[in-house]
Amino acid sequence: MPSLISMILAFVSFPLMYLPPTKTELKCWQKLNIRAIRHWVTKKGTEKWAQRSTIQNGVERARKNIAWHGVLTFTFLFLMVRAQFIDNLFIQYASLLLSLPSIGYFLGSIIQRQKLVIILIRKKTIAQQFDGISRQRF
């Protein structure tokens, strides 16, 4: 059962990179208070990275992090499934603990997704403001 959960989490991670957020997802973010979790996880590094990177670098970094979370979740899934075919019961039960990092990586993917959505919204807002300024001049 835990390996099935890890498999679902791994497959759900990859579409998070490109699909637009749904209203249900946004409500879920509010209920889970993902913004506070994101700030707790990143501590003060967010402001430092924002000064050194461009918007496009932030988008690429967030997508790369989500991809790595998916790859690592697949790795843990493989290890859990492989452990079930070993005759040692201790290894079989201990492998179930690998579902914890899978859940953690999925939470990290959700945090990166929120970061990605915020960056894209800011990018769209900046583009609209720039477009408005350009129209006023001409």
N, C-alpha and C positions, 0 to 999 in steps of 0.2 A: 504493500500500500504506500509506504513512504517513497518508494522509487517511482510509483505512478504520479505522486504529487510533484516530485522533482522533474519528471518528464513534462508534465503540464506547465510548470513554471518555466522550464527551459524553452518550450515552444512559444509561450506567451511573451517571453522577453524580446524576441527579435522583431515582431511587428511594432513594438513600442517605439522603435527608432523612427518610423516614417508615418504611421497612422495619426491623424489628428485626434485630439482628445475629445471624448464624448462628454455630454452633460453629466451622465452618471459617474464617470471617472472624476470629473471636477468636484462633484458632491462628495465622493469617497475621499478625495484629497482633503477636503475641509473636515470631514468627520475624523479622519485619521491624524489630522493636524500635521500633514507631511511637510509643510513649510517650517514648522518648529523643529521637526526631526532633521530636515535638510540643514538648517542653521546649526543644530547641535552636532551633526556629523562633520560638517565642513569647518566648524568653529569660526576662526577669523580669516581663514584662507580664501573665502569667496571674494572679499574686497581686494586682496592682493592679486588674485588671478584676474579680476575684472580690469584692473589697471594695466596689466601686462598683456592682455590678450584682446583680440578683436572679437566681434560678434561671431564671425564665421569659425574662428578657432574654438570658441566655446561650444558651438553646435557640433563641430567635428569631434571634440573631446567627449562630449556627452554621448554621442552615438557610439564612439569607440568603447566607452566604459560599459554601455548597455550590451554591446556585442561581446565584450570580455566576460561580463556577468553570465550571459547565456552559454558561452563556451565552458566556463568553469562549472556551471550547473550541469551541463551535459557530462563533464568529466566525473563529477560526483555521482551522477546517475549511473554511468558506466561502472564505477567502482562498487556501488550498491548492488547492482544486478550481478556483477561478477562474484561478489562475496556470497551471494545466495547459492552458488553452485560449489562452494567449498564445504567440506565435511565438518569443519570446526564450527560449533554452535556459537562460541564466543565471537568469532569474526563475523558471523552472520548477524548477530544482534548488535555488535559494535558498529557495523556498517550502517545501521539505521540512524546513527548519530550524524551521518553525513547529510541527512535531510536538513539539519539546522543551518549549515552554511548555504545550502540551496535557497532556503527561505530568506536568509540574510542577503544573499546576492540579489534575490528578486526584490526585496525592499530597497536595495541600492539601485536597482533598475528603475523602480518607481520614482525614487528621488532624482535620479538623472533625467527621467522623463519630464518631471515637473520643471527641472532646470532648463531642459531643452525647450519646453513650451514657453516658459517665461522669456527666454532669449529670443525665440521667434516672434513673440508678441511685441517685445521691445524693438526688434528689427523692423517689424511692420509699422509700429508707431513712429519710429524715426524716419522711415521712408515716407510716411504720410505727411509728417511735419516738413520734411525737406521738399516734398512735392508742393505743399501749400506755400512755402516761402518762394519757390521758383515761380509759381503762378503769379504771386503778388508783384514780383519784380518786372515781369513782362506784360 
